[in-house]
Amino acid sequence: MTFSSFSLDPALLKAITESAYDEPTEIQKQSIPLIIAKHDVMARAQTGTGKTAAFALPILQKLLLAQPCKQKLRVLVLTPTRELAQQVYKSFCHYGQFTSVTTRIAYGGVSTKKQITELKAGADILIATPGRLLDLLSTGSVNLSEIDTLVFDEADRMLDMGFKDEIARITRVLPRTKQTLLFSATFAEEIYKMSKNILIDPKLVEIDENNKAADDVEQLVFSVDADRKRELTSFLIGSRNWQQVLVFTRTKQCADELAKEMTKDGVKSLAIHGDKSQGARDKALLEFKQGKVRALIATDVAARGIDIKGLSHVINYELPYNAEDYVHRIGRTARAGNSGLAVSLVSVGEEWLLTAIEELLDIRLLQQWLPGYEPDLTKSANSNKKTVNKKNARKNALSKGEPSKNLRRNTRNRRK
């Protein structure tokens, strides 16, 4: 099958040819005909499988057939993060470069003035994050009364990030009659609940097993003491000559500190997270893509929005609390048919996070020791011994009818 089999406009086929795409991916093969036929669609596939083109191409095709009026906004695409909004925006602009379709973008962290000016100049498509869209709606800067296509991109992440109320407020001001497309990397129970409220008789597209890591990603797990993680991270990147590595942490503070210390190690690094200004985030991502920065330290807020061609290495400096985030993290590599390596560093007390990931993926990830960075077993033994002692002390106290220290402390607090 080729893209021409979808009867796409020659202008779109020209843009596809310039992208050097040989044939559509499975998510594109199944979704594009359904969207062109104006069905509501609920689609799931791994990251890096071409989901953006799966909805961008048929949407552009529909607009071209309908001869869009540039003074009326027809398509709204909602994304959970600024980075993903930028990625989707660039895709629409690229695929529509030989057409008259106009695409705009709106996200937080920057001034609204430019975004408002561009929207007033006219637009057919708006790519937006929920928070900024609500800001624009509150000031009357955007009119959604003519929207006939609504897209939720990375819907699962949108719910994870707490946008449920924002989504409800936005959908209330949209026309009742419209085509709704929901694209996601995973289908959790919350996604199905959401779909019942916003989709009408949707066509279901599921390309792969839910919560499955990409087949072309090699996954390694190294056991290491927590206070040697940074040293091991810099050693792996330096000794193995990895030139472009995406490193994930759980917190913003850890990301900043790690970037600073790794730079001291000789591995030029920058951090990217929600507290950074949009300008700083854009600059860090650009320098990483250009090879000026060797390691980009990111929190999970950036996991879904970073698309770097040829990225071959991801390091989980800290495993995520949400096992599904692990799938999205390592999905930043092995994209578009390439292979990749995902390394996870696990220290004492984090084994339960690894167990949750193994249960989700239904695989066993064997922990290895890297020579020179073997974990101190006495630390592990002492940690386990302390845990056992605490449990035994509590049991003994309760068996004697004596309240434990924690119980006594809680009782004092209640009295206060």
C-alpha positions in Angstrom: 0.0 0.0 0.0 1.2 3.5 -0.8 -0.1 7.0 0.3 -1.6 7.5 -3.1 -4.0 4.7 -2.5 -5.8 7.0 0.0 -6.6 9.4 -2.9 -4.9 12.2 -1.1 -4.6 15.7 -2.8 -1.4 16.0 -5.0 -0.2 18.8 -2.7 -0.2 16.4 0.3 1.5 13.6 -1.7 4.2 16.0 -2.8 4.9 16.9 0.9 5.0 13.1 1.8 7.4 12.4 -1.1 9.7 15.1 0.3 9.6 13.4 3.7 11.0 10.3 2.0 8.1 8.1 3.4 8.0 4.8 1.5 4.7 3.5 2.7 2.2 4.2 5.4 2.6 2.7 8.9 0.0 0.3 10.3 -1.7 3.1 12.3 -1.9 5.2 9.2 -3.3 2.4 7.0 -6.1 1.8 9.4 -6.9 5.4 10.6 -6.7 7.5 7.5 -9.6 5.9 5.6 -11.8 6.0 8.7 -11.1 9.7 9.3 -11.6 10.6 5.7 -15.0 8.8 5.9 -15.8 11.1 8.8 -16.0 8.5 11.5 -15.1 9.2 15.1 -12.0 7.3 15.8 -10.3 6.0 19.0 -6.8 4.9 18.1 -3.9 3.4 20.1 -0.4 2.7 19.0 3.1 3.0 20.5 5.0 6.2 20.3 7.1 6.6 17.2 4.6 4.8 14.9 3.4 7.8 12.9 0.3 8.7 14.9 0.5 12.4 14.0 0.5 11.8 10.3 -2.4 9.3 10.9 -4.7 12.2 11.8 -2.9 15.2 10.2 -3.1 13.9 6.6 -6.8 13.1 6.5 -7.7 16.3 8.3 -5.8 18.4 5.7 -7.4 16.3 3.0 -10.9 17.1 4.4 -10.1 20.8 4.6 -8.9 20.9 1.0 -12.0 19.2 -0.3 -14.2 21.6 1.7 -12.3 24.7 0.4 -11.7 26.1 3.9 -12.5 29.7 4.8 -9.5 31.2 6.6 -11.7 33.4 8.8 -13.2 30.4 10.5 -11.4 27.9 12.8 -12.4 24.4 11.7 -10.0 22.1 13.5 -8.8 22.0 17.1 -6.0 19.7 18.2 -5.4 19.4 22.0 -2.1 18.2 23.4 -0.9 17.8 27.0 2.5 19.6 26.7 4.1 22.5 24.9 6.7 20.3 23.3 4.1 18.0 21.9 2.1 21.0 20.6 5.2 22.3 18.8 5.8 18.8 17.3 2.3 18.5 16.0 2.3 22.0 14.7 5.4 21.4 12.7 3.9 18.2 11.3 0.8 20.0 10.1 2.9 22.8 8.6 5.1 20.3 6.8 2.3 18.2 5.4 0.3 21.3 4.4 3.3 23.3 3.0 2.0 23.2 -0.6 -1.6 24.1 0.4 -3.4 27.2 1.5 -4.4 25.7 4.8 -3.3 27.9 7.8 -2.2 26.3 11.1 -1.7 28.2 14.4 -0.4 27.2 17.8 -1.1 28.3 21.3 0.6 27.2 24.5 1.5 28.6 27.9 4.9 29.9 29.1 5.0 32.7 26.5 3.1 35.9 25.9 -0.4 35.6 24.4 0.0 38.7 22.2 1.6 37.0 19.3 -0.8 34.1 19.5 -3.8 36.4 19.6 -2.5 38.4 16.6 -2.0 35.3 14.5 -5.5 33.9 15.4 -7.1 37.2 14.4 -5.3 37.0 11.0 -7.2 33.8 10.3 -6.6 30.1 10.8 -8.1 26.8 9.7 -6.3 24.6 12.4 -5.3 25.4 16.0 -2.9 23.2 18.0 -3.2 24.1 21.7 -2.6 23.0 25.2 -5.8 23.1 27.4 -4.6 25.8 29.8 -3.7 28.3 27.2 -6.8 27.6 25.2 -9.0 28.4 28.2 -7.0 31.6 28.7 -7.8 32.6 25.1 -11.4 31.7 25.5 -11.8 33.7 28.7 -10.7 36.9 26.8 -12.7 36.2 23.7 -9.5 35.8 21.6 -10.6 32.6 20.0 -13.9 31.4 18.5 -14.6 27.7 18.6 -18.2 27.8 17.2 -17.2 26.5 13.8 -15.1 23.6 14.9 -16.0 20.5 13.0 -13.0 18.3 13.9 -11.6 17.8 17.5 -8.4 15.8 18.1 -7.1 14.6 21.5 -3.4 13.8 21.0 -1.8 11.7 23.8 -5.1 11.6 25.6 -3.8 9.3 28.3 -1.1 11.8 29.2 -3.6 14.6 29.3 -5.6 12.7 32.0 -2.4 11.8 33.9 -1.5 15.5 34.0 -4.9 16.4 35.5 -6.6 18.1 32.5 -9.9 16.3 33.0 -11.7 19.4 34.2 -10.1 21.6 31.5 -11.2 19.1 28.8 -14.8 19.2 30.1 -14.8 23.0 30.1 -13.5 23.1 26.5 -15.9 20.5 25.1 -18.9 22.3 26.6 -18.2 25.3 24.3 -17.7 23.2 21.1 -20.5 22.5 18.6 -22.4 19.3 19.4 -22.0 18.0 15.8 -18.4 17.4 15.0 -15.9 14.6 14.3 -13.8 13.6 17.3 -10.5 11.7 17.1 -8.8 10.3 20.2 -5.2 9.1 19.8 -3.3 7.6 22.7 -0.3 5.4 23.4 -2.3 3.5 26.1 -5.9 2.7 26.8 -6.5 2.8 30.5 -9.9 2.6 32.1 -10.1 6.4 32.4 -9.6 6.7 28.6 -12.6 4.5 28.0 -14.7 6.6 30.4 -13.7 9.7 28.6 -14.4 8.3 25.2 -18.0 7.5 26.2 -18.7 11.2 26.9 -17.0 12.7 23.8 -17.1 10.2 21.0 -20.1 8.9 19.0 -20.1 5.3 17.8 -16.3 5.4 17.4 -14.2 3.1 15.2 -11.6 1.4 17.4 -8.0 1.1 16.0 -5.5 -0.9 18.1 -2.2 -1.6 16.5 -0.3 -3.4 19.1 -0.6 -5.0 22.6 -1.5 -2.3 25.2 1.4 -1.0 27.3 4.0 -2.8 25.2 7.5 -1.5 24.7 8.8 -1.2 21.2 10.4 -4.4 19.9 13.5 -2.6 18.7 14.4 -1.2 22.1 17.1 -3.2 24.0 16.4 -2.8 27.7 19.2 -3.0 30.3 19.0 -2.7 34.1 22.1 -1.9 36.2 22.0 -2.2 40.0 24.0 0.6 41.5 24.2 2.6 44.8 22.1 5.7 44.7 25.1 8.0 45.5 26.9 6.5 42.4 24.2 6.9 39.8 25.5 10.2 38.5 29.1 8.8 38.3 27.8 5.7 36.4 25.7 7.8 34.0 28.6 10.0 33.0 30.9 6.9 32.7 28.4 5.1 30.4 28.1 8.2 28.1 31.8 9.0 28.1 33.3 5.5 27.8 30.9 4.3 25.2 31.0 7.5 23.2 27.3 8.1 23.2 26.8 11.5 21.5 23.1 12.1 22.2 21.4 10.7 25.3 18.1 11.5 26.9 18.2 11.1 30.7 15.0 10.9 32.7 14.6 11.9 36.4 11.5 12.1 38.6 11.9 15.6 39.9 12.8 19.0 38.5 15.4 19.6 41.3 17.2 16.3 40.4 17.2 17.2 36.7 18.9 20.6 37.4 21.4 19.1 39.8 22.3 16.2 37.6 22.8 18.5 34.5 25.1 20.7 36.6 27.2 17.8 37.9 27.4 15.9 34.6 28.7 19.0 32.9 31.4 19.1 35.5 32.2 15.5 34.6 32.9 16.6 31.0 29.5 15.6 29.6 27.8 18.8 28.5 24.2 18.6 29.8 21.1 20.8 30.0 17.8 20.2 32.0 14.3 20.6 30.6 11.2 20.6 32.8 8.0 22.4 33.6 9.6 25.2 35.7 11.9 26.3 32.8 10.7 29.2 30.7 9.5 28.2 27.2 12.5 30.0 25.7 14.9 28.0 27.9 13.1 24.7 27.0 13.2 25.5 23.3 16.9 26.5 23.4 17.9 23.3 25.3 16.0 21.1 22.9 17.5 22.8 19.9 21.0 22.6 21.2 20.4 18.9 21.9 19.1 18.2 18.4 22.1 20.1 16.9 24.6 18.1 18.9 25.8 21.1 21.0 24.6 19.3 24.1 25.4 15.7 24.7 22.8 14.9 27.4 19.4 16.3 27.9 18.0 15.7 31.4 14.2 15.6 31.4 11.3 15.0 33.7 8.2 13.1 32.5 6.4 16.2 31.5 8.7 16.2 28.4 8.5 12.5 27.7 5.7 12.7 25.2 6.8 15.9 23.5 10.4 15.1 22.5 10.8 13.8 19.0 14.4 13.5 18.0 15.3 11.7 14.8 17.9 9.0 15.3 17.9 9.2 19.1 19.5 5.9 20.1 20.0 6.1 23.9 17.7 6.7 26.8 18.8 6.4 30.5 16.3 6.1 33.3 18.3 7.8 36.1 15.3 7.3 38.3 12.5 4.9 37.5 9.1 6.6 37.2 6.4 6.1 39.9 3.9 5.4 37.1 5.0 2.2 35.2 3.3 3.4 32.0 5.6 6.4 31.9 8.5 3.9 31.5 7.0 2.8 28.2 6.7 6.4 27.0 10.3 7.3 28.1 11.9 4.4 26.3 9.6 5.1 23.3 11.7 8.3 22.6 14.2 5.9 21.0 13.8 3.2 18.3 11.5 5.5 16.4 10.5 5.1 12.7 12.1 1.6 12.4 15.4 2.4 14.1 16.9 0.5 17.0 17.6 1.9 20.4 19.0 1.2 23.9 17.2 2.0 27.2 19.3 1.8 30.4 17.7 1.9 33.8 19.6 2.5 37.0 18.1 0.8 40.1 19.3 1.3 43.7 18.2 -0.1 47.0 14.5 0.8 47.7 13.6 1.1 44.0 13.1 -2.5 43.2 9.3 -2.2 43.6 9.2 0.3 40.8 11.0 -2.2 38.6 8.6 -4.9 39.6 5.6 -2.7 38.6 7.2 -2.2 35.1 7.8 -5.9 34.7 4.2 -6.7 35.6 3.0 -4.0 33.1 5.2 -5.3 30.3 4.8 -9.0 31.3 8.6 -9.5 31.0 11.5 -10.0 33.3 14.2 -7.4 33.3 17.3 -8.9 34.8 19.5 -6.6 37.0 23.2 -6.6 36.1 26.3 -5.3 37.8 28.7 -3.2 35.9 32.3 -3.9 36.9 33.6 -1.1 39.1 30.1 0.0 40.0 28.8 -3.0 41.9 26.3 -2.0 44.7 27.5 -2.2 48.3 25.6 -5.3 49.6 26.1 -4.2 53.2 24.0 -1.1 52.5 21.2 -3.4 51.1 21.5 -5.7 54.1 21.4 -2.9 56.6 18.4 -1.3 54.9 16.5 -4.6 55.0 17.6 -5.2 58.6 16.3 -1.8 59.6 13.0 -2.5 57.9 12.7 -5.9 59.6 13.6 -4.4 63.1 11.0 -1.7 62.7 8.3 -4.3 61.9 9.4 -6.6 64.8 9.4 -3.7 67.3 5.9 -2.7 66.3 4.7 -6.3 66.5 6.3 -6.7 70.0 4.8 -3.4 71.2 1.3 -4.3 70.0 1.6 -7.9 71.5 2.4 -6.3 74.9 -0.5 -3.9 74.6 1.9 -1.0 74.3 1.4 1.6 71.5 4.3 2.0 69.1 6.2 5.2 68.8 4.3 6.2 65.7 1.0 5.4 67.4 2.0 7.5 70.4 3.1 10.3 68.1 -0.2 10.2 66.2 -2.2 10.2 69.5 -0.3 13.4 70.6 -1.0 15.0 67.3 -4.7 14.3 67.6 -4.8 15.8 71.1 -3.1 18.9 69.8 
